[in-house]
């Protein structure tokens, strides 16, 4: 019997303003996938509103790194919700 704990998927949801199209989704996804420990990124685009970006990881993510990645793509994180 292994004593190694199984990885636990952690979900972090970012509220992101300014996204309007598939290019926006692609830019944000690419930047977030480069953040350490991120395994998947999915986006619920709300054109003209606040989009919901879900980031899944095996570790607790650095919220400043997530904000910086979205900022690098040209958008703004208005809130971060962590579900551990």
BARO-729638 format. One line per 3 residues: number of its first residue (from 1); their letters; for each residue x, y, z of C-alpha. Coordinates in steps of 0.5 Angstrom, whole numbers, plus 2048, in hexadecimal, padded with zeros to 3 digits. Layout:
NUM) a) X:Y:Z ~ ...
END
This chain:
1) xxx) 800:800:800 ~ 803:807:7FE ~ 804:80C:803
4) xxx) 804:812:7FE ~ 7FE:816:7FE ~ 7FA:816:7F7
7) xxx) 7FA:81D:7F4 ~ 7F4:821:7F5 ~ 7F1:825:7EF
10) xxx) 7F1:82D:7F2 ~ 7EC:831:7EE ~ 7ED:839:7EE
13) xxx) 7E8:83D:7EB ~ 7EA:844:7E8 ~ 7E5:84A:7E6
16) xxx) 7E8:84D:7E0 ~ 7E6:854:7DD ~ 7E7:856:7D6
19) xxx) 7E7:84F:7D2 ~ 7E2:850:7CC ~ 7E4:84A:7C7
22) xxx) 7E8:844:7C6 ~ 7EE:847:7C5 ~ 7EE:84A:7CC
25) xxx) 7EC:843:7CE ~ 7F2:840:7CB ~ 7F7:846:7CE
28) xxx) 7F5:845:7D5 ~ 7F5:83D:7D4 ~ 7FC:83D:7D1
31) xxx) 7FF:842:7D7 ~ 7FB:83E:7DD ~ 7FE:837:7DA
34) xxx) 805:83A:7DB ~ 804:83B:7E2 ~ 807:836:7E7
37) xxx) 803:830:7E9 ~ 7FD:832:7E4 ~ 7FA:82B:7E1
40) xxx) 7F4:82E:7DD ~ 7F1:834:7DC ~ 7E9:835:7D9
43) xxx) 7E6:83C:7D8 ~ 7DE:83E:7D8 ~ 7DE:844:7D3
46) xxx) 7D9:849:7D5 ~ 7DA:84E:7D0 ~ 7DA:855:7D3
49) xxx) 7D9:853:7DA ~ 7DE:84F:7DF ~ 7E0:848:7DC
52) xxx) 7E1:842:7E0 ~ 7E8:83F:7E0 ~ 7E9:838:7E3
55) xxx) 7F0:836:7E5 ~ 7F1:82F:7E7 ~ 7F8:82D:7EB
58) xxx) 7FB:828:7EF ~ 7FE:82D:7F4 ~ 7FC:834:7F7
61) xxx) 7FD:839:7F2 ~ 800:840:7F3 ~ 7FB:845:7F2
64) xxx) 7FF:84A:7F0 ~ 802:846:7EA ~ 7FB:845:7E8
67) xxx) 7FA:84C:7E8 ~ 800:84E:7E4 ~ 7FF:848:7DF
70) xxx) 7F8:84B:7DE ~ 7FB:852:7DE ~ 800:850:7D9
73) xxx) 7FB:84E:7D4 ~ 7F7:855:7D5 ~ 7F2:854:7D9
76) xxx) 7F0:855:7E1 ~ 7EE:850:7E6 ~ 7E9:853:7EA
79) xxx) 7E8:84D:7EF ~ 7EB:846:7F1 ~ 7E7:841:7F4
82) xxx) 7EB:83B:7F7 ~ 7E8:834:7F8 ~ 7ED:82F:7FB
END
